[in-house]
């Protein structure tokens, strides 16, 4: 690992106490933007305000423990990175199903189950990659965005509530959302970083001013002691086999999210980053799995790593492990401060809705970008497009699906679950007949660069390779073939073979002719002129520059040049 | 373009294009049904749509006066107009559809002259958003056709679902695993297959069969259903569709220009605006004849590029085939009697491509927080309409038509936010690069941040950032520099300009690679080689020197 430039405090650095404290508070602020997720589940369950306080306290406990587990470097758990977890949108849809089916005990019990599934998945991540390619991961993120955004809209407009949102409630929502968006777009520094939290605070103020939030609502805050042990007394856990698949899908989605986030985190923290370190990611996923199970055990909903926090640490260049410990510690302290939990517990519905909508906007676009990071051919287009339509179908005509047999009900109970199952299944079916090695023959003489580019594009799309790697390979292929021809090394027809697995794109060029010299150093000008070889050496040197790794083999008059690109 | 292919090829290419168009004849069918029109009216509408398509093709491909791009990007019935037209059909019947489409066509003609000014208001992420929402809307229409036929929306009909699944599977399987013609006509084959299954299982209504048998083989289409009305409440949805359609023509003509000109560097606005005018005119013709809105076909451009047949002659073949088909009323009746699950499957199939296409257009640009919020919030708003249709019912009627579809509401939210967030975006950014080892990551980070704030194209920014890093390195290595480099990057929709200035002698940037003798002979040789490399990286390079300070301008087309 190499320290990235511009980093003030890298993993093992020890920042001054003030910096540690402030950074930790920043991370806590960001994580708290996702608190509306368990609050929404509790609201659906019709929880009383004082039970809400307990729920928030134990939620903080779970978040604190997960942040610390994640940063551990010894033992089998923890990626060793500053990557705090937040409440997961992936568990939202299954949790809402569970609330309807069996109340909160079922939510908690099934969340433990989800955590166990995550733990299992963390052991087999390596083998899952072909079945869960990035476009499916991105699709899942989009569907999480749909769930979170849909709930946000419901709260803002008051759909399904006793009465639709009043004008005042709408005003509170608009103010909250406007503040968040305004600070994010036009703010600088700290206000921008904390736009979600400041928006929630502004929402509280607006709600109080407009009478949406009455003084009576704060009664529980006033009654709450300053310090208190979170009550986990009257908890219950139950299990329902019908919800196994929704929670398994939620766990898979949370797992995918965590893997993606930790990959980003590794890349941020290592200037020499080439590919994900799967061991560290597996340990990190296990840390998050324990976090989810713990959250369920204590009485809250599942967690996954927060991309916003990773973005924060990358942007500020502060990724010291100390900060993760501080973040976890402060969360644990907050868990024993019921007054603060009490303030959060009375969060008005319009404020919660606005926060969910704001968060959803980012989740959405993040997902779209993950999908678009890969080249998409017809197969992948169908995987995403058809799954999306199926997911939407579940949301817009639930009545139709309710008429289906009871056995398949949990599969079609939420758009996330139905969409993800469809995507995984379609991906499996469409894997039939994808060739991992493709060939192109080039006649002697004139080579059409457009044909070469088209070939690489088609290869990339059928493999679902990363767009930027294929762009590079394309540029390099045309350049190197041009160099080979113009330097007179290759005269006869050429053959190009491109192959792919998730980690490498290999392009092999075959031709009859002498082996080019591929010097590491540019030949000196004297050399170029002095010997006939000089010119060829220059060409060879140019070839080497184009790819991540180049090697040459020569056998029976036929030369093979291998260009390797990391993927 | 001006080549004259052999007759056989012309006819076959024409047939291929017509086959592609015929898939979209599902739209007028659904429209006629939504308006509660009779069999005969629906058949006449399909015939007239074929006529309008023929006229539209000639208008677009054969340049005449100020009209026509000259490229094979002829119109097809479009989903963009389909969404507002369905509302119009339900509210005021077919006359309202025709009247509103006529107005939209006129608007498109007017917009064709203002295209240049539309681009900042309609950046690609908004255009992509429109396409994505239109794709979702198409999918939803298709789904409704499959799952909810008739009044009883909640009843699951396993046989209909099975029929739709069968049709969809045929289409998808042919598209994924078949080659050549089978793949190209996968939708038609799937529809025919679904139709056959429906006939065999006795699903076709006997009245439809009787009407089909009774209709003459050749007949002029009837005009009995014609009429034009206008409703201001529908103006916004149709106007948005017109803008989106105009942008789509611009995109298709640009793609065609690229395909026809190996030396293409930037869009030729003249042929784009001629194409947009032709598209608007085609809509006026379609509405005048009694058909639904049309728009340039991306698939047609794709076929022309894939087969390499761009000859304008093909347009005459297309028009001739369409004219003949228009005279066969049996064809219209056949299409109208198509079982809804089959039509629905075709819509779902095409929607997958529209959705993914929209997604790719949106993400073709770099997205910063502003753009993320524009797209994200617009999508949340759009989906809210689809997820909570009950909410729309509570709106006052005038608002209901305007905001009642995901496409319209989502687009309006996106447009509004985009305009609002333009406040405070700087079009010029600068960076100082100190002497010493070059920090490539910082330079790339700078360019990426610029690109995201501007919403520039991803590939251009990648090229520019690679080039900037290379040139900074070269400039430092040449040793001609004293003090730090100042980099200024500026952007408008058509270009990215990088200006690198420093105190020192101007760098020589020769057009030709210096010969090896030159490199050796003079000290300048090495420098010339570096300069030559730099010139190759950008689309255009210029060097200026003024009172000891040199500036190199790297220009990239966008």
Interface residues (C-beta under 8 A of the other chain):
Chain A: X4 X5 X6 X145 X146 X149 X150 X152 X153 X154 X157 X159 X164 X181 X184 X185 X186 X271 X357 X360 X361 X362 X363 X364 X365 X368 X369 X371 X372 X376 X378 X379 X381 X382 X384 X385 X386 X388 X389 X392 X393 X395 X396 X397 X399 X400 X402 X403 X404 X430 X432 X433 X450 X467 X468 X471 X525 X526 X528 X529 X534 X535
Chain B: X135 X136 X139 X140 X142 X143 X144 X147 X148 X153 X154 X155 X156 X172 X175 X176 X177 X262 X348 X351 X352 X353 X355 X356 X359 X360 X362 X363 X364 X367 X369 X370 X371 X372 X373 X375 X376 X377 X379 X380 X383 X384 X386 X387 X388 X389 X390 X391 X394 X421 X423 X424 X439 X441 X442 X458 X459 X462 X516 X517 X519 X520 X525 X526
